[in-house]
Amino acid sequence: MKAIDLKEIFESGQQENIQAYLNFLDPLEVVDLFYIIGEEHYQTILESLDDEELAEIFSLFEKSLFDEIIGTLSDERILNVFNLLETDDAAYLLKMLPESQMDTLLPRLEKVRQIQKILSYPEESAGSIMQTEVCLLREGMTCKEAVESIRRQKRALGKVFNSFLVDEERKLLGIVHLDDLILASMAESIATIMKPLKYYVNPEEDQEEVAQTFSKYDLNFLPVVDKDGILLGQITFDDIQDVVEEEASEDILAYVGVSSEESIGDVNPNRVKLALGRFPWLIFSISASFVTGYILTFFEGKVTNAIIFASFVPLIMNTTGNVGTQTAMIITRSFALGANEFGQFRLPLMREFSVGLIMGLMAGATTYLLIVLLYGDMVVGTRVGTTLVVSMSAAALFGMLIPIGFKKAGVDPAIASGPLVTSFCDMLSVSLYLGIILGLGKLF
């Protein structure tokens, strides 16, 4: 619908028309509506949504919009909405509230103990993104008793896709699939249709590792158990999908030296904070450029035809930087897909070095021929071509070693895939270029 039509609907003041329009929208479209219309109409939308409808979209808001929406709601309505949320969503949104408001709201929630448990786990751990709502079946039940138990639990849980079989101490024994339960004889013991669980996670496990487990084994859910095997909750595919998107966004932003806190959907960001977040990499790039410029000063007085040689510096820097950055992105992506041991990179290391060498030979030969054809200068062509072979091979090697080094040091390797590798390759290529010019000059 065009923006002008929306404006007419909301400025008409006719609640029936507004309600009818909102009824046609799904939750995601309602969220988009907040970004399209003016702030003066927020209250109209909120009044047209009941608590359950608002709970459906609460966790979909960006931080800045969430803050604005919260500011327009009464404490009682906020409490009602939070009580309708699943525990993982409630814990996530509570952390977005001001600390004083969080401290006031948390003790009043119906699921306060479960939410406090989730909040007690480290950020970005499995425990911090799990939901405690799980359907439990007790050891020793018949299939008929299990069906009755699931019916009772569904009223509180809402959706039930799988049921976990536990003992009296809540230790996880296995899983019961609903289709197996429906097809089983009602007098049969639930243990006969129970399936053992091959995969589960501990609450302290990093969420990125959890995402890799989901991807590797093509899972829809993962139970979360403590060191004693007690079932604490579960992580579902929709929860881990958010993690995958978040981790991918962090890697992409880190690649260009931008803070992971930035979001295109943030309607009212702190621009000074964003600028300060990007500034460290700008300083690094400036400093690296000064070093590169200082190396270039050695051309003066030491190299014959310095101007001609210097004219090829941008070509050498760009090609070398591209090779290094491409290789760094490949290795960073490998980390994201679960490769962690150095042994896993020995063959890729040789492969990338070989690819860099082959590209260097092709680029060097092409550049040599072009320089000879256009300038008629075999000396310049030989030095530029040789530099490309050496620097592109070295860039491929260091493009892998730098992220691996960061990973070993416990630093996110994604930050090595952008400004760092580019700046390093600039300094490397210029240093090699100067060394080759002076070295070959002494030989020939």
Secondary structure as UniProt FT lines:
FT   HELIX           3..11
FT   HELIX           15..23
FT   HELIX           27..36
FT   HELIX           39..41
FT   HELIX           42..48
FT   HELIX           51..58
FT   TURN            59..60
FT   HELIX           63..72
FT   HELIX           75..84
FT   HELIX           87..94
FT   TURN            95..96
FT   HELIX           99..105
FT   HELIX           106..108
FT   TURN            110..111
FT   HELIX           112..119
FT   TURN            123..124
FT   HELIX           126..129
FT   STRAND          135..138
FT   TURN            139..140
FT   HELIX           143..157
FT   STRAND          162..166
FT   TURN            168..169
FT   STRAND          171..177
FT   HELIX           178..183
FT   TURN            186..187
FT   HELIX           190..192
FT   TURN            203..204
FT   HELIX           207..217
FT   STRAND          221..225
FT   TURN            227..228
FT   STRAND          230..236
FT   HELIX           237..255
FT   TURN            256..257
FT   TURN            260..261
FT   TURN            264..265
FT   HELIX           271..296
FT   HELIX           297..299
FT   TURN            300..302
FT   TURN            304..305
FT   HELIX           306..310
FT   TURN            311..312
FT   HELIX           313..336
FT   TURN            337..338
FT   HELIX           342..345
FT   HELIX           346..375
FT   HELIX           378..408
FT   TURN            409..410
FT   HELIX           413..416
FT   TURN            417..418
FT   HELIX           419..443
//
